[in-house]
Each structure stands twice: as C-alpha cells, then as structure tokens.
C-alpha cells in the first residue's frame, strides 16, 4: 500500500503545501523501491536512515550494527544519490 498509494498521496500534499520533508526509510525498502527515493530528492526532500530493515539494534554485536549501518548508508547513496 505505502509505495502504491501512500507515497503518491503524501508527495502530492507536500508539493501542494510546499513543505520540504525528511523521509525516514530503511535501506532494504529503498532498494526495493528506488524510484521513491529519486522522486523525493527531485522534489527537494531528504532521505534519512531508519536502519537496514525493521530490526532492533539493542543486543546486536558491534560488528552486526556496523554492517547494518553500512548497508543502510550504501542503499541511501545508491537510491537518493547522496
């Protein structure tokens, strides 16, 4: 639902009211829908990291957390261009 109906509705409202926003997305979702990040950046919004996927970082080892962060950063750079 989110990418098919939710994002277009939110995008339209943000545009109509000229509101810049920060999209808080997980890296795995961005790789599945890269066009969403591209549209957001083209509209003047920014994309921030909500991690690699829906997971808790509490209890992760440092290596696991570093890997999740690196994957997230790479996904944002690849889909949003920055």
Backbone as XML, in Angstrom:
<?xml version="1.0"?>
<chain id="A" units="angstrom">
  <residue number="1" name="UNK">
    <atom name="N" x="0.815" y="-1.196" z="0.000"/>
    <atom name="CA" x="0.000" y="0.000" z="0.000"/>
    <atom name="C" x="0.857" y="1.258" z="0.000"/>
  </residue>
  <residue number="2" name="UNK">
    <atom name="N" x="1.885" y="1.290" z="0.824"/>
    <atom name="CA" x="2.667" y="2.507" z="1.021"/>
    <atom name="C" x="3.264" y="3.083" z="-0.249"/>
  </residue>
  <residue number="3" name="UNK">
    <atom name="N" x="3.896" y="2.234" z="-1.056"/>
    <atom name="CA" x="4.527" y="2.754" z="-2.268"/>
    <atom name="C" x="3.513" y="2.998" z="-3.378"/>
  </residue>
  <residue number="4" name="UNK">
    <atom name="N" x="2.440" y="2.232" z="-3.390"/>
    <atom name="CA" x="1.442" y="2.375" z="-4.460"/>
    <atom name="C" x="0.470" y="3.523" z="-4.221"/>
  </residue>
  <residue number="5" name="UNK">
    <atom name="N" x="0.058" y="3.730" z="-2.990"/>
    <atom name="CA" x="-0.956" y="4.754" z="-2.705"/>
    <atom name="C" x="-0.488" y="5.780" z="-1.679"/>
  </residue>
  <residue number="6" name="UNK">
    <atom name="N" x="0.194" y="5.327" z="-0.640"/>
    <atom name="CA" x="0.603" y="6.229" z="0.428"/>
    <atom name="C" x="1.587" y="7.298" z="-0.021"/>
  </residue>
  <residue number="7" name="UNK">
    <atom name="N" x="2.669" y="6.875" z="-0.661"/>
    <atom name="CA" x="3.679" y="7.838" z="-1.091"/>
    <atom name="C" x="3.114" y="8.850" z="-2.088"/>
  </residue>
  <residue number="8" name="UNK">
    <atom name="N" x="2.371" y="8.448" z="-3.111"/>
    <atom name="CA" x="1.822" y="9.463" z="-4.021"/>
    <atom name="C" x="0.926" y="10.485" z="-3.310"/>
  </residue>
  <residue number="9" name="UNK">
    <atom name="N" x="0.160" y="10.046" z="-2.341"/>
    <atom name="CA" x="-0.702" y="10.978" z="-1.596"/>
    <atom name="C" x="0.129" y="11.938" z="-0.759"/>
  </residue>
  <residue number="10" name="UNK">
    <atom name="N" x="1.100" y="11.399" z="-0.054"/>
    <atom name="CA" x="1.972" y="12.248" z="0.773"/>
    <atom name="C" x="2.769" y="13.197" z="-0.109"/>
  </residue>
  <residue number="11" name="UNK">
    <atom name="N" x="3.291" y="12.691" z="-1.205"/>
    <atom name="CA" x="4.069" y="13.522" z="-2.131"/>
    <atom name="C" x="3.228" y="14.683" z="-2.646"/>
  </residue>
  <residue number="12" name="UNK">
    <atom name="N" x="2.000" y="14.399" z="-3.018"/>
    <atom name="CA" x="1.095" y="15.436" z="-3.521"/>
    <atom name="C" x="0.827" y="16.503" z="-2.466"/>
  </residue>
  <residue number="13" name="UNK">
    <atom name="N" x="0.587" y="16.074" z="-1.233"/>
    <atom name="CA" x="0.332" y="17.041" z="-0.158"/>
    <atom name="C" x="1.557" y="17.897" z="0.140"/>
  </residue>
  <residue number="14" name="UNK">
    <atom name="N" x="2.707" y="17.280" z="0.192"/>
    <atom name="CA" x="3.929" y="18.041" z="0.443"/>
    <atom name="C" x="4.155" y="19.072" z="-0.656"/>
  </residue>
  <residue number="15" name="UNK">
    <atom name="N" x="3.921" y="18.656" z="-1.877"/>
    <atom name="CA" x="4.090" y="19.564" z="-3.011"/>
    <atom name="C" x="3.070" y="20.701" z="-2.976"/>
  </residue>
  <residue number="16" name="UNK">
    <atom name="N" x="1.822" y="20.372" z="-2.731"/>
    <atom name="CA" x="0.758" y="21.385" z="-2.706"/>
    <atom name="C" x="1.014" y="22.454" z="-1.647"/>
  </residue>
  <residue number="17" name="UNK">
    <atom name="N" x="1.587" y="22.050" z="-0.524"/>
    <atom name="CA" x="1.837" y="22.986" z="0.574"/>
    <atom name="C" x="3.284" y="23.474" z="0.622"/>
  </residue>
  <residue number="18" name="UNK">
    <atom name="N" x="4.066" y="23.064" z="-0.385"/>
    <atom name="CA" x="5.477" y="23.478" z="-0.485"/>
    <atom name="C" x="6.242" y="23.208" z="0.815"/>
  </residue>
  <residue number="19" name="UNK">
    <atom name="N" x="6.097" y="21.974" z="1.309"/>
    <atom name="CA" x="6.739" y="21.579" z="2.559"/>
    <atom name="C" x="7.878" y="20.621" z="2.255"/>
  </residue>
  <residue number="20" name="UNK">
    <atom name="N" x="9.113" y="21.000" z="2.610"/>
    <atom name="CA" x="10.212" y="20.049" z="2.482"/>
    <atom name="C" x="10.144" y="19.051" z="3.639"/>
  </residue>
  <residue number="21" name="UNK">
    <atom name="N" x="10.490" y="17.814" z="3.370"/>
    <atom name="CA" x="10.375" y="16.784" z="4.400"/>
    <atom name="C" x="11.602" y="15.888" z="4.423"/>
  </residue>
  <residue number="22" name="UNK">
    <atom name="N" x="11.728" y="15.172" z="5.504"/>
    <atom name="CA" x="12.735" y="14.140" z="5.642"/>
    <atom name="C" x="12.016" y="12.804" z="5.631"/>
  </residue>
  <residue number="23" name="UNK">
    <atom name="N" x="12.370" y="11.959" z="4.680"/>
    <atom name="CA" x="11.790" y="10.618" z="4.608"/>
    <atom name="C" x="12.674" y="9.685" z="5.405"/>
  </residue>
  <residue number="24" name="UNK">
    <atom name="N" x="12.120" y="9.077" z="6.413"/>
    <atom name="CA" x="12.839" y="8.160" z="7.276"/>
    <atom name="C" x="12.565" y="6.748" z="6.761"/>
  </residue>
  <residue number="25" name="UNK">
    <atom name="N" x="13.529" y="6.181" z="6.042"/>
    <atom name="CA" x="13.305" y="4.903" z="5.362"/>
    <atom name="C" x="14.389" y="3.896" z="5.713"/>
  </residue>
  <residue number="26" name="UNK">
    <atom name="N" x="14.016" y="2.624" z="5.637"/>
    <atom name="CA" x="15.066" y="1.625" z="5.835"/>
    <atom name="C" x="15.694" y="1.284" z="4.489"/>
  </residue>
  <residue number="27" name="UNK">
    <atom name="N" x="16.951" y="0.910" z="4.535"/>
    <atom name="CA" x="17.732" y="0.680" z="3.319"/>
    <atom name="C" x="17.159" y="-0.392" z="2.419"/>
  </residue>
  <residue number="28" name="UNK">
    <atom name="N" x="16.706" y="-1.466" z="3.002"/>
    <atom name="CA" x="16.155" y="-2.568" z="2.207"/>
    <atom name="C" x="14.917" y="-2.125" z="1.428"/>
  </residue>
  <residue number="29" name="UNK">
    <atom name="N" x="14.078" y="-1.312" z="2.037"/>
    <atom name="CA" x="12.886" y="-0.804" z="1.360"/>
    <atom name="C" x="13.265" y="0.130" z="0.219"/>
  </residue>
  <residue number="30" name="UNK">
    <atom name="N" x="14.290" y="0.946" z="0.416"/>
    <atom name="CA" x="14.725" y="1.842" z="-0.653"/>
    <atom name="C" x="15.236" y="1.067" z="-1.851"/>
  </residue>
  <residue number="31" name="UNK">
    <atom name="N" x="15.958" y="-0.009" z="-1.611"/>
    <atom name="CA" x="16.446" y="-0.814" z="-2.726"/>
    <atom name="C" x="15.297" y="-1.497" z="-3.466"/>
  </residue>
  <residue number="32" name="UNK">
    <atom name="N" x="14.219" y="-1.792" z="-2.763"/>
    <atom name="CA" x="13.055" y="-2.407" z="-3.397"/>
    <atom name="C" x="12.237" y="-1.388" z="-4.197"/>
  </residue>
  <residue number="33" name="UNK">
    <atom name="N" x="12.306" y="-0.120" z="-3.813"/>
    <atom name="CA" x="11.554" y="0.947" z="-4.488"/>
    <atom name="C" x="12.447" y="2.170" z="-4.698"/>
  </residue>
  <residue number="34" name="UNK">
    <atom name="N" x="13.496" y="2.023" z="-5.488"/>
    <atom name="CA" x="14.453" y="3.124" z="-5.648"/>
    <atom name="C" x="13.847" y="4.381" z="-6.254"/>
  </residue>
  <residue number="35" name="UNK">
    <atom name="N" x="12.813" y="4.234" z="-7.046"/>
    <atom name="CA" x="12.158" y="5.389" z="-7.655"/>
    <atom name="C" x="11.592" y="6.332" z="-6.596"/>
  </residue>
  <residue number="36" name="UNK">
    <atom name="N" x="11.194" y="5.791" z="-5.446"/>
    <atom name="CA" x="10.632" y="6.616" z="-4.389"/>
    <atom name="C" x="11.683" y="7.594" z="-3.856"/>
  </residue>
  <residue number="37" name="UNK">
    <atom name="N" x="12.875" y="7.103" z="-3.606"/>
    <atom name="CA" x="13.955" y="7.976" z="-3.129"/>
    <atom name="C" x="14.313" y="9.012" z="-4.186"/>
  </residue>
  <residue number="38" name="UNK">
    <atom name="N" x="14.361" y="8.590" z="-5.444"/>
    <atom name="CA" x="14.694" y="9.514" z="-6.533"/>
    <atom name="C" x="13.642" y="10.630" z="-6.643"/>
  </residue>
  <residue number="39" name="UNK">
    <atom name="N" x="12.373" y="10.263" z="-6.533"/>
    <atom name="CA" x="11.303" y="11.273" z="-6.577"/>
    <atom name="C" x="11.410" y="12.227" z="-5.397"/>
  </residue>
  <residue number="40" name="UNK">
    <atom name="N" x="11.673" y="11.692" z="-4.229"/>
    <atom name="CA" x="11.776" y="12.532" z="-3.030"/>
    <atom name="C" x="12.886" y="13.561" z="-3.188"/>
  </residue>
  <residue number="41" name="UNK">
    <atom name="N" x="14.049" y="13.117" z="-3.624"/>
    <atom name="CA" x="15.179" y="14.035" z="-3.795"/>
    <atom name="C" x="14.881" y="15.048" z="-4.896"/>
  </residue>
  <residue number="42" name="UNK">
    <atom name="N" x="14.273" y="14.602" z="-5.988"/>
    <atom name="CA" x="13.918" y="15.512" z="-7.081"/>
    <atom name="C" x="12.953" y="16.600" z="-6.606"/>
  </residue>
  <residue number="43" name="UNK">
    <atom name="N" x="12.122" y="16.261" z="-5.627"/>
    <atom name="CA" x="11.163" y="17.229" z="-5.070"/>
    <atom name="C" x="11.770" y="18.112" z="-3.994"/>
  </residue>
  <residue number="44" name="UNK">
    <atom name="N" x="13.036" y="17.889" z="-3.649"/>
    <atom name="CA" x="13.694" y="18.721" z="-2.640"/>
    <atom name="C" x="13.657" y="18.170" z="-1.234"/>
  </residue>
  <residue number="45" name="UNK">
    <atom name="N" x="13.272" y="16.919" z="-1.077"/>
    <atom name="CA" x="13.249" y="16.298" z="0.249"/>
    <atom name="C" x="14.580" y="15.591" z="0.498"/>
  </residue>
  <residue number="46" name="UNK">
    <atom name="N" x="14.785" y="15.171" z="1.719"/>
    <atom name="CA" x="15.976" y="14.398" z="2.048"/>
    <atom name="C" x="15.546" y="13.018" z="2.532"/>
  </residue>
  <residue number="47" name="UNK">
    <atom name="N" x="16.470" y="12.078" z="2.421"/>
    <atom name="CA" x="16.199" y="10.708" z="2.852"/>
    <atom name="C" x="17.140" y="10.394" z="4.000"/>
  </residue>
  <residue number="48" name="UNK">
    <atom name="N" x="16.569" y="9.929" z="5.105"/>
    <atom name="CA" x="17.395" y="9.560" z="6.251"/>
    <atom name="C" x="17.246" y="8.071" z="6.528"/>
  </residue>
  <residue number="49" name="UNK">
    <atom name="N" x="18.130" y="7.575" z="7.341"/>
    <atom name="CA" x="18.181" y="6.140" z="7.591"/>
    <atom name="C" x="17.330" y="5.723" z="8.787"/>
  </residue>
  <residue number="50" name="UNK">
    <atom name="N" x="16.564" y="4.681" z="8.556"/>
    <atom name="CA" x="15.815" y="4.024" z="9.626"/>
    <atom name="C" x="16.403" y="2.625" z="9.816"/>
  </residue>
  <residue number="51" name="UNK">
    <atom name="N" x="17.664" y="2.496" z="9.460"/>
    <atom name="CA" x="18.331" y="1.205" z="9.571"/>
    <atom name="C" x="18.264" y="0.418" z="8.275"/>
  </residue>
  <residue number="52" name="UNK">
    <atom name="N" x="18.764" y="-0.777" z="8.324"/>
    <atom name="CA" x="18.773" y="-1.629" z="7.143"/>
    <atom name="C" x="17.397" y="-2.236" z="6.898"/>
  </residue>
  <residue number="53" name="UNK">
    <atom name="N" x="16.746" y="-2.658" z="7.968"/>
    <atom name="CA" x="15.401" y="-3.232" z="7.895"/>
    <atom name="C" x="14.740" y="-2.984" z="9.245"/>
  </residue>
  <residue number="54" name="UNK">
    <atom name="N" x="13.547" y="-3.450" z="9.433"/>
    <atom name="CA" x="12.881" y="-3.263" z="10.720"/>
    <atom name="C" x="13.501" y="-4.225" z="11.722"/>
  </residue>
  <residue number="55" name="UNK">
    <atom name="N" x="14.466" y="-3.737" z="12.470"/>
    <atom name="CA" x="15.170" y="-4.567" z="13.442"/>
    <atom name="C" x="15.620" y="-3.703" z="14.606"/>
  </residue>
  <residue number="56" name="UNK">
    <atom name="N" x="15.782" y="-4.317" z="15.721"/>
    <atom name="CA" x="16.280" y="-3.608" z="16.904"/>
    <atom name="C" x="17.807" y="-3.705" z="16.936"/>
  </residue>
  <residue number="57" name="UNK">
    <atom name="N" x="18.415" y="-2.573" z="17.199"/>
    <atom name="CA" x="19.872" y="-2.574" z="17.298"/>
    <atom name="C" x="20.328" y="-2.969" z="18.701"/>
  </residue>
  <residue number="58" name="UNK">
    <atom name="N" x="19.450" y="-2.814" z="19.668"/>
    <atom name="CA" x="19.789" y="-3.229" z="21.031"/>
    <atom name="C" x="20.047" y="-4.738" z="21.021"/>
  </residue>
  <residue number="59" name="UNK">
    <atom name="N" x="21.163" y="-5.128" z="21.537"/>
    <atom name="CA" x="21.505" y="-6.544" z="21.578"/>
    <atom name="C" x="22.341" y="-7.011" z="20.402"/>
  </residue>
  <residue number="60" name="UNK">
    <atom name="N" x="22.475" y="-6.169" z="19.375"/>
    <atom name="CA" x="23.347" y="-6.534" z="18.246"/>
    <atom name="C" x="24.797" y="-6.409" z="18.688"/>
  </residue>
  <residue number="61" name="UNK">
    <atom name="N" x="25.624" y="-7.223" z="18.109"/>
    <atom name="CA" x="27.052" y="-7.034" z="18.349"/>
    <atom name="C" x="27.493" y="-5.777" z="17.591"/>
  </residue>
  <residue number="62" name="UNK">
    <atom name="N" x="28.634" y="-5.252" z="17.951"/>
    <atom name="CA" x="29.135" y="-4.061" z="17.268"/>
    <atom name="C" x="29.327" y="-4.344" z="15.777"/>
  </residue>
  <residue number="63" name="UNK">
    <atom name="N" x="29.846" y="-5.499" z="15.434"/>
    <atom name="CA" x="30.046" y="-5.844" z="14.027"/>
    <atom name="C" x="28.722" y="-5.909" z="13.262"/>
  </residue>
  <residue number="64" name="UNK">
    <atom name="N" x="27.699" y="-6.514" z="13.881"/>
    <atom name="CA" x="26.380" y="-6.581" z="13.238"/>
    <atom name="C" x="25.801" y="-5.184" z="13.017"/>
  </residue>
  <residue number="65" name="UNK">
    <atom name="N" x="25.939" y="-4.340" z="14.017"/>
    <atom name="CA" x="25.396" y="-2.990" z="13.896"/>
    <atom name="C" x="26.148" y="-2.189" z="12.843"/>
  </residue>
  <residue number="66" name="UNK">
    <atom name="N" x="27.463" y="-2.314" z="12.813"/>
    <atom name="CA" x="28.240" y="-1.617" z="11.786"/>
    <atom name="C" x="27.843" y="-2.077" z="10.386"/>
  </residue>
  <residue number="67" name="UNK">
    <atom name="N" x="27.586" y="-3.376" z="10.228"/>
    <atom name="CA" x="27.174" y="-3.905" z="8.927"/>
    <atom name="C" x="25.809" y="-3.331" z="8.538"/>
  </residue>
  <residue number="68" name="UNK">
    <atom name="N" x="24.869" y="-3.298" z="9.465"/>
    <atom name="CA" x="23.535" y="-2.753" z="9.190"/>
    <atom name="C" x="23.618" y="-1.276" z="8.809"/>
  </residue>
  <residue number="69" name="UNK">
    <atom name="N" x="24.428" y="-0.524" z="9.509"/>
    <atom name="CA" x="24.593" y="0.905" z="9.208"/>
    <atom name="C" x="25.228" y="1.084" z="7.836"/>
  </residue>
  <residue number="70" name="UNK">
    <atom name="N" x="26.260" y="0.317" z="7.544"/>
    <atom name="CA" x="26.925" y="0.423" z="6.236"/>
    <atom name="C" x="25.970" y="0.080" z="5.095"/>
  </residue>
  <residue number="71" name="UNK">
    <atom name="N" x="25.162" y="-0.958" z="5.269"/>
    <atom name="CA" x="24.187" y="-1.323" z="4.238"/>
    <atom name="C" x="23.172" y="-0.203" z="4.035"/>
  </residue>
  <residue number="72" name="UNK">
    <atom name="N" x="22.737" y="0.413" z="5.119"/>
    <atom name="CA" x="21.768" y="1.498" z="5.052"/>
    <atom name="C" x="22.338" y="2.709" z="4.323"/>
  </residue>
  <residue number="73" name="UNK">
    <atom name="N" x="23.538" y="3.080" z="4.680"/>
    <atom name="CA" x="24.189" y="4.229" z="4.048"/>
    <atom name="C" x="24.373" y="3.972" z="2.555"/>
  </residue>
  <residue number="74" name="UNK">
    <atom name="N" x="24.813" y="2.769" z="2.205"/>
    <atom name="CA" x="25.005" y="2.432" z="0.787"/>
    <atom name="C" x="23.688" y="2.475" z="0.015"/>
  </residue>
  <residue number="75" name="UNK">
    <atom name="N" x="22.618" y="1.993" z="0.632"/>
    <atom name="CA" x="21.308" y="1.988" z="-0.040"/>
    <atom name="C" x="20.811" y="3.408" z="-0.278"/>
  </residue>
  <residue number="76" name="UNK">
    <atom name="N" x="20.991" y="4.287" z="0.700"/>
    <atom name="CA" x="20.568" y="5.677" z="0.532"/>
    <atom name="C" x="21.412" y="6.347" z="-0.545"/>
  </residue>
  <residue number="77" name="UNK">
    <atom name="N" x="22.713" y="6.148" z="-0.508"/>
    <atom name="CA" x="23.588" y="6.751" z="-1.524"/>
    <atom name="C" x="23.215" y="6.257" z="-2.924"/>
  </residue>
  <residue number="78" name="UNK">
    <atom name="N" x="22.913" y="4.975" z="-3.041"/>
    <atom name="CA" x="22.579" y="4.395" z="-4.339"/>
    <atom name="C" x="21.235" y="4.904" z="-4.867"/>
  </residue>
  <residue number="79" name="UNK">
    <atom name="N" x="20.242" y="5.031" z="-4.000"/>
    <atom name="CA" x="18.898" y="5.389" z="-4.457"/>
    <atom name="C" x="18.617" y="6.886" z="-4.432"/>
  </residue>
  <residue number="80" name="UNK">
    <atom name="N" x="19.200" y="7.591" z="-3.473"/>
    <atom name="CA" x="18.952" y="9.024" z="-3.350"/>
    <atom name="C" x="20.084" y="9.864" z="-3.942"/>
  </residue>
  <residue number="81" name="UNK">
    <atom name="N" x="21.219" y="9.221" z="-4.176"/>
    <atom name="CA" x="22.336" y="9.928" z="-4.792"/>
    <atom name="C" x="23.184" y="10.727" z="-3.828"/>
  </residue>
  <residue number="82" name="UNK">
    <atom name="N" x="22.862" y="10.649" z="-2.564"/>
    <atom name="CA" x="23.643" y="11.378" z="-1.564"/>
    <atom name="C" x="23.481" y="10.743" z="-0.200"/>
  </residue>
</chain>
